Amino acid sequence: MTIIWNIRRLGSLSSLSHCTALKMFNKMASLSRGNSSNNLKSADISKKTLVGVCQMNATSLKADNLQTILDLVSTASARGAQMVFLPEACDYIGESKNQSLECSEPLDGNFIHQLQKAAVRSKVWLSVGGYHQKGPDNEEKPKLINTHIIIDNEGKIRATYDKTHLFDLDIGGKIRLCESDYVIPGSKIVPPVDTPVGRIGLATCYDMRFPELSLALVQQGAQILTYPSAFTQTTGMAHWECLLRARAIETQCYVIAAAQTGKHNAKRSSYGHAMVVDPWGAVIAQCSEGAGVCLAEIDLDYVAKIRSEMPVWQHRRTDLYGRVISLDSDASTIPPDDDTTYQFGHVRIASSQVFYRTRLSIAFVNIKPVLPGHALVAPIRAAVRMTDLNPAEVTDMFLTVQRVIEVLKRHFDAPSSTLAIQDGMEAGQTIQHVHTHILPRKRGDFSDNDDIYDHLQNHDKGWTEHTKLRSEEEMAAEAKSLRSYFYPSPPQEEL
C-alpha cells in the first residue's frame, strides 16, 4: 500500500509580487491540507472516516475471485475501514463474450449472497463495483447488465446502478472490445446513497469520461464519486489519473476508484493504480502493483470547506451554456447539519435554523415572521428567479413545500396556509434568491384576508437597530422542535 499526501506547485510566480505570491500559496495550502496536523480541524471528528479501496486481478475463475475479495475485505476491515470499494468485474473477467454471459448471475445469486455475508461478518459497507448481472431471457441475443451494488453492514442491498456509458473500441483489423455486444446500458442516474462515509454518487469505469454524469450527481447532493474500473493499459497510462483528478476538482468531491490490475487472460490486461483523490484534486492514496488495499481518510468538513472557499456552483453561467440536470428527482431527506451554513442571497443561514433538507432544497425558520410558523423553502443552489431553476430543482422545491406545509399546520394547529413566491424586486423580493413563503393560517389572524400580502411585502423592510428580530437561540429552538417531525430520534435501547 502506498499513501501519498501532497500540495501541487503553484507554477511560475515571476509576474507576482512576493507578498501576493505568499498570500496565494497560503490560501492554496490551506485548501490542499495534506497530512499536516497543523491544518487539521479540531472540529467534529465524527465526519472523518476511513475507506478501503481494493485492487485485484480477476480471472474467469469465480471461486478464486471470491476468495480474493473476502481476503481484501477482511484486511481493509482489520485496518479500520468502514466501507470497502471493489473494482469493476470483481466477480470475474471472462475469456470470451459467451463465457461472460454463461457465468452471469441474478442479484439474488450465490456470489452476491457471499458478499452480503462478508459485509455482515466484517461489519463494513461494500461497493461492489461491477457485477455481471444476468439479463432478461432472450434466446436470440442474450445480454447481461454491468451493475454497481451498494451493500450495507447488515447485508442489505441499499442501491444498484447499471452502467450507462458502455466502452466500445473497434479498430478495424486490430482490436474489438465492445461492451454493447453483450451488455444492456443503464437507463437512469441513481440518486446519491447515504453511507457512513458520506453521500456516494455511483458510476462505473468508462462513465468517468462524461463529466455531465458527475455534475448531475453532485447537484443531487453527492460528496463522494466512485468509479470502480477495469481500465485498459493504453488508456490507463494516458488518462486514468488526469480524468479522476479532473472529476474531483470540478465537482469538489472525493473520488474513489477501485481497479483491476495485470493480465487477466491472453487477450486482456488492466492498468491498476486504484486511488483516492480529494476535493482539491490531490491523490491521497494509491495502490502499488498487484492485489492489495489502500486506505484513505474521508473528511466531509474538508468537502464543505472547499465548496465554501471556492463556490464554483454559484459562479456557473447557465445562461450561456445551459444546465446539467438529472431527469429524476425525489425529496430524499438529508441531515441539515451536513453543512455548517447555507447561502441565501447575500446572507448565510446557520444550519441550526434549517429544520428540513433534501438533495436540492432547504426549509428554515424566519428571523421576523409575519405569523407564528412563517417559514421559508429555497433551493440550495443560489438562483434569483423561478426561471433560473432547472426542472429537478423545481420539482424538489415543491415536493419540499408540500411536506413542510403539513408539518407547520400540525405544529402550529393551523387548518390552512398561505404560499407566496416573490419573483423579482418589483414583486417585493428583497433577498435575491428565489424562495417560497409558507404561513400557517387561522381564522381571524387578519381582519381582511388580503392584508397578509401587505404584511408579507413589508415585514423585512425598513429595519433599524430598534427593530425586534428573533435571536439565533429563538430560531434554533423553533427549528429544533420542527426537526423532530422529519428526523425522529431513534428509540432508546433498554439497559
N, C-alpha and C positions, 0 to 999 in steps of 0.2 A: 504493500500500500504506500502511495505517495501522497502527501498533503502539501499543497502549495498555497502560500499566502503572499500577495504582492501588491504593490502600488505601481501603476503604469507611469512611464515617463511623461512629462508634460511636453516634450519636444523642445524646439528652439525657443529660447527666451530672449534672444538678442535684441528684438524690437521692443521689449518691455522694460520699464524701469525696474530696478532691484526691488523696490517696495511693492510695486504692482505684482511682480512675479512671485514674491514671497506670499502675498495675500492669496493669489491664485493657488499656489501649492498647498497652503494651509487649508484652504477651502476644500480642495480635491482630496487631500489626505484625510480630512475629517469624514469625507463620504466613503472613500475606499479605506476602510479602517483596519483591514488586515487582522492579524492576531495580536495586536498590541493591547496590553491590558490598560494602557493609558486612554485608549479610545473606547473601551467597552462601557456601556451604560451601567449605572448602578441601579437602574430602574427594574421593573418587573422581569425577573429572570425566567418566569414561567413561560414566556414567549420564545425561549431558546430551547430548541430540541435537536436531537441527533438523528440523522438518517444514514442508512447504509445503502450504497449504490454498487450493484454487482456487475461483474464481467465474467463471461463464461464462453466456452466453446462447445455449442450444442452440435450433436450429430443426429443421425436418423434413429439412434437407439434411445427410445423414450425412457426406459428404466434407468439408464446411466445418467441421462439429463436430469431426471427427477432427483437422483441421489446427490448430484452436484448442487442442485438448488437447495435441497434440505441442508446440506453442509454449509452453504453460503448464508442461508437464513439463520442457522444456529450460530455461526460465527458473528454475524452482524448483531444479533440479539445479545450475545455474550458481551459484546463491546459497548452495549448501551443504546443501540439504535431503537427508536420507537416505530420506525417504518422502514421497510426494506424494498428496494426497487430492483426488479428483474428486467432483463432485456427483451426485445422483440424475439419471437420464435424460441422462447426459453423451453418450450415443450419438445421441439425437435426441428431440425432442418433437413428436409427430405433430399434425396439424391435425384429425384425426378418429380415432375408435376403429379404423375399418377400416385407416387408414393406419398406425397404431401396430402393428397385427397384421401387416400386409404387410411392414413394414420389419424385423421382429424376425429375429434370427439365433440359431443354436445357439452353445454355448460355444466350439466349435472353428471358429467363423466368422471371416471376414476382419477384422472390427472388433477383436475381442479379440486376434487374431493380431498386428495392427499395434501394439496397446498392449503386448503382450509384447515385441515388438522394441524399442519405445521404452524399456521398463524396462531392457533389457539395454544399449541404446545410452547411456542417461543414467546407468546404474548406480544406480538407485533402486528402491525398492519402491513399488507403486501400490495405492491403494484406489480401485477403480472403483466409485463409489458407487451406481450404479443402472443396470443393463444390461437391455435388453429381450430376455430370453432366449426363444427360440421354444419354445412349449409343446408338449405331446403332440398328435399329429394327431387332430383331431376336426372332421369336416366340418360337423356340426350347429351347434356353438358353439365355435369355436376361441378359445383364450386363450393368453396369454404369462405369463412369470414375471419379476417385478421382482427381479433378482439383484445382490447386492453381492459383488464379487470382489476377493480379495487376490492380487496378482502380485508375486513376489519379483524381485530384481535379476538373476536368471538367466533370467527369463521364465517361471518355473513358476507355475502356479496353486496357491496354498497353502490357500485356503479359499473357499467360496461360502456365502452366506447369502441365503435367499429371504425377502423382506419379509413379515412375519407379520400386521401390522396394516394393513389397506387403508383408504385415505381415501375415504369415501363421503359426498358432500354432495349432498343432494336437497331443494331448497327449492321447493315447488310453484309453477310459473308464473314462477320467477325464474332458477334455475340448477340444473344437474345435472352433477356431476362425480363419478362413481362408478368407482373402480378395479376394484371387484369385477365390473363388467360385462365386463371383458376380461383380468383378472389373476387367476392362481391364487395364493391365500395360501400362505406357507411353513408348514411343519408342525413345525419344531423350532428350538430355540435352539442356535446353533453355539458350541462352546467357544471362549474367547478364543484369539487367534492370536499366537504368539511372533514378534515382528518386531524389527528393530534399534532401534526407538524404544520398545519396551515391549510388554506383552501387551494386545492390542486386542480389545475386545468389539464385535461387528458388529451394527448396527441400521440402519434407513433411515427418514428423514423422520418420518412420522406415528407411528412407534414411540416417538418421544421423549415422547409424551403418556402413555405407560404405564410408570410407574416400576418395576412388577414385573419387566419385562424387564431394566432396568439393574441392579436389585438381584440378580437371578439371575446376571447376567454377572459382577458384582464378586465374588459369592460363589464363582464358579468361577476367580477369580484375575485379573480384568481390572484393568489400571492406567489404561487409556485407553478411553473410549467414543467411538464415531464415529457421527454422524448426517448422512450426506450427504442433501441435501434439495432440493426444488423447492417451497418454501413459497409459498402464495398471498399477495398483497399484504395483504389484510384480516387474515388470521390472523397473518401475519408481524409487522405493526405492533403487534398486540396481545400476542402470546405468544412470539415467536421467542426473544428474549434471555432472558426470565424462565424459560422452560422449560429452556433449555440450562444456565443457571446453577443452576437447581434440581437437575438431574440431576448436575451436578458436585459440588454441596455435599453432597447426600445420599449419594453413593457415594464421595466423596473421590477421584475420578478426574479426569484431564484429559478434557475433552470437545472433540472436533474436529468441526466442522460445515461442510463444503464446501457451496456453494449455487448454485442457478440464480438469475439476476437479469434484470430487464427484461421487455419484451414479446416473447413467442415467436411469437405469431400473433394473429389478430383476437379470439380467444376466451380467450387465456391469458397471464397475466403472473406473474412471480415476485418475491419480496421482496428476495432477495440477502442482504447482510450476513453473508457467510461469516466464521466466527470460531473462536477457540480460547479455552476457559475453563479456568482452572487449578483444582486440587482445593479451593481456598479459595473459589471462586466468582467470581474476578476475571477480567474479559475482558482477555486479554493480547495478542491480535492480532485484527484485523478488517479486512476488505476494504472499500474505498470503492466508489463506483458503478462499474458496468461490469465487463468481464472483467479478471481480474488474479489475483495470488497474494499472500497474506500469509504471513509466516514467524513461527514461534514456537519457543521452546526448550522441550523436554520434559525435565524433571528428575525422575527416578524417586526420588532421595533425598528430594525435596520431598514426593512422594506418601507415602513411608514416614514422614516427619516429621509430616505432617498426621494420618495414621492413628494414630500413636503418641501424639501430644499431645491428640487428641480421639478416643478409642477408641469410636466410636458402635456398632460391631459388637458390642462386649462389653456394651453397655448396652441392647440391644434386649430388649423384654419379649415374647418369642414366646409366653409362657404366656398372654398377654392377647389377642394379635391374630394368632397363628399365624405361619407361616413362608412366605417366598417361596423356592421352590426350582426348579431346573431338573430336569426329569424324566429327562434323560440324564446319565450320569456315566461318566467313564473316568479311569484313573490316569495322566494325562499328566504327564510329567516336567518339573519346573521347577527351575532352579538354586537351591540352598538359600540362597545369599548374596544373593538378591533382597531379603531383609530382613536387617537387622543383628542383630536378636534376635526371639525368638518368646515370646509369653506362654504359660506352662504353670502354671495355677493361680495361686498367689501369687508364683511365681518367674519369672525370664526365662531363656530358653535361648539362649546365643550361637549364631549361625549356624555358627560353626566346629565346633560339636558336633552339628550336623544333617548326616546323610550322605545323606538322600534326601528329596525333597519332591514332592508332587503339587499339584493345584489346591486340594485341601481338607485334606491331611494332611501330617504330617512324621514322619520316623523319626530318632531321635537316641540317642546313647550315654548310658550310665548313670554317675552320679557314684560310686555304690557298688554295683557289680554283684554279684549272688549267685553267678553263674558267669561265666567268660570269654565275652564276646559278648552278655551280657544287655543288651538294647536295648529302647527304648520306641517305640510308634507312637501318635500322638494327633491328633485333629482340630485344624486351625489355629484355628478359632473356639472360644472358650472355652465349654465345656459340661461340666456336672458329672456328669450321668447319661447312660446309654445312651438313655433315652427323650427326652433333650433334643436328640439328633441328628436331623436330617432324613434322608429316605431316600437322598439323594445323598451325604451325609456318611458314612452307614453303609456304603454300597456302596464309596465311595472308600477309607475306612479299611481295610476288609477286603481290598480289592484290593492295597492297600499292604502290609498284613501278609503276604499271600500271597507277594508278590515279595521282601520283606525276609527272610522265613524261609529261602528257598532260598539267598540270599546269605550269611546268617550261618552256616548249616550248612556251606556250602562253605568259607568263610573260616576257620572255627574247626574244620574237619574233624570235624564232629559229625553222626552219622547221624539224629538225632531232635531234636525240640524240644518245649518246653512253652509253652503260651499261657495267659495269665491276665488276666482283666479284673475289677478290684475295683470293683464298682458300689455306692458308698456307704461311709460311715465304718465301719458295722458289718461290712463285708466286708474291712476292712483298708486302705481307701483313705485315704491321708494327704495327697495332693495333690488338691485339689478341681477336677479336670479329667479327664474320662474318658480312659483310655489302656489300651493293650494291652501287657503284658509279653511279650517273646519271649526265651526262654532256650534256647540250643543245648545239647543233651544228649548225654552219652557214657555208655557202660556203667560203672556203679560210681561215678558222681560223687556219689551219696548211698547210704548203706548201705540205707536204705529209701526207695523212690521217693517216697512221700508226704511225706518230710521237706522236700522242696523248698517245699511250701506254707507250712510254719512259717518257713523261712528267708525266703521272699518277704514274708510278713506283717511280719517283724521287722527286715528289713535296713535300713530307713530310720527306725527309731525309736530313741529313747534316745541320740541323738548328743551327744557332748561335744566339748570343744576337743581332746581326745586321740584322737577317732575318726579312723581312717585313711580319708580320702577321696581320690579321684583329683584330680590337679591339672588346671587348664584345659588345660595343654600336653599332658598324657597323653590327655585326652578328645579334644582336637583331632587328635592324631596317629592315634588309632584311627578317628575319623570320616573323616579323610583317606584312610586305607587302604581303608575301606569305600566311599567315594565312587567309587573307581576302577571298581567294578563297575557303577555306574549312569551315570557320566559319564566314559566313556573319553576319554583325551586324543587330540586329532586327530593323524594321522600327520605326522611332521616332513618338511617339504619338503627335497629334496636341494639342496645349494648348488651 
